[in-house]
Amino acid sequence: MVKLILSNEKKITLTRGNKTITRSEIDYETNKAMYDFRGFKQAKDDVKDNTKEVDQTFENEAKVIPLKKKRKTKKKKDE
């Protein structure tokens, strides 16, 4: 039997480089020293950061070089 605990806990988003995790605020407060030691910081929701990521991906897509088609070879007939 599985017990589900339903509650209205506040969630907090933590980031370290590219890695993003979501934890409850109670868990973060109790283990704040460990999260800081491991390099996790509270994530800030900035709209400007998200638009920069989109712009960079668009620029990278423009630099894609199309692949050349493979040449078809004729099969030799056995005599």
N, C-alpha and C positions, 0 to 999 in steps of 0.2 A: 504494500500500500504506500502510495506517495502522498505526502502532506504538502499542500501549497500554502505559503504564507503570503497573504495579500496585504500590502500596506502602501501608503503614499509617501515613500521615501524620496528625498531629493537625490537626484543623480548628479554626479560631477564628472566632467571630462578632463582627463589628464593626457598630456602629450610628452613624448621624448623623441625628438627627431621626426621621423615619419610615422612612428607607432603611436596610435591613439587608443586609450582604454577608457571605459566608463565604469565608475564605481559609485557606491552609495556614499552620501556625505558623512554618515556616521563612521563608516569604514575608513574613509580618508582622514577624518579627524583623529581617530585612534592610532592610525599607522602613518601619520604625516611625516615623521622622521625617516621612516623607511622609504617612502615615495620620494622624498627629497634626496636621500642618499643614492637612490637608483637613478636619479636624474629626471623624474617626472615633474612637470609643472602644470598648473591649471591652464586649460586651453581658453583662449579668448576668441570670441566669435566676431571676427572682423570681416566685413564684406569686402574690403579692399584686398585682403590676402587671397580670398577665393577668386576674385577676378584676375589677379596676376597669374594664378595657376592655370586658368582657362586660356589666357593670352599666350602663355608659354607653350601649351600643348598645341595651339593652333599654329604657331610659328614652326614647331617641329614637324607638323604634318605637311607644311608647304615644302619642306626640304626632302621629302621622300622621293627617291628615284624609281621610276617604273622598271620592272624586271623585263629582260629580253625574252622573247618567245624561243622555245626550244626548236631546233631544226629537226625535221623528220628525216630519218634515214631509210633507204630502201633495203629490204631484206634480200639477201642473195639466194638464188634458187639453186637447189642441189641438182647436179647432173649425173 
